[in-house]
Amino acid sequence: MKHLIIAHHMKKARHIKVEYKVVEKFISVNGEGPLSGQLVVFIRFAGCNLNCGYCDTTWANKKDANYDLMTPDGIYKYIKSTQIRNVTLTGGEPLLQEGIKELLEILCLDDSIHIEIETNGSINLGKFASIDNPPSFNMDYKLPASGMEESMDLNNFSYLTYKDTVKFVASSIEDLQKSKCIIDKYGLTNKTNVYISPVFGQIDL
């Protein structure tokens, strides 16, 4: 039955000609979060609305970045061809892609794969959290040193559960202090997974 529903969603997506800007797709070992150490299929989308000082994928965010246009059907078939269960949609900021909800609705129907989407904390998660069997959100909170803290959508904390993750990337003691403030204020360790990562070369582990 699930296969018929997925096929129906694929047909609908083809009818409205949804395509996504994919700058790369690859298989690797997850280096962070709850799935650290496990094999993952990464789909990286072009474009971002933020400009963090420590960003390591600025090349994917440029307007002239090289990308392939992929349909939902193409992305799904590539994922299934790898025979890997864990899937991470990343960027850039994948939630900026036009029609990304349609892709999530298709992918999340297949309970043989685990869908995680990395998001920068500035895009409201409400309409994505309402999807049947929603993806796991790996959401950043941009700390002061990133230069992007004012862009954070604080309403997002209300949508997170234990299947999700909040990630703080810290550059300084001030960043760590702000992390603790946010964790305590929103009770994050009582509702979701929390990870803190150092900016290489800026602060010791």
GISULSUL-V864562 format. One line per field, one symbol per residue. burial: # if it has 16 or more other ideal C-beta (glycine too) atoms within 10 Angstrom, else .. Layout:
burial->???
//
This chain:
burial->.....#..##..#....########....#..#.#....#########.#.#.##....##...#.#..####.##..#..#...############..#.#########..###########.#..##....##########.##.#..###..##.##...########...##.##..##..#.#...###.#..#......
//
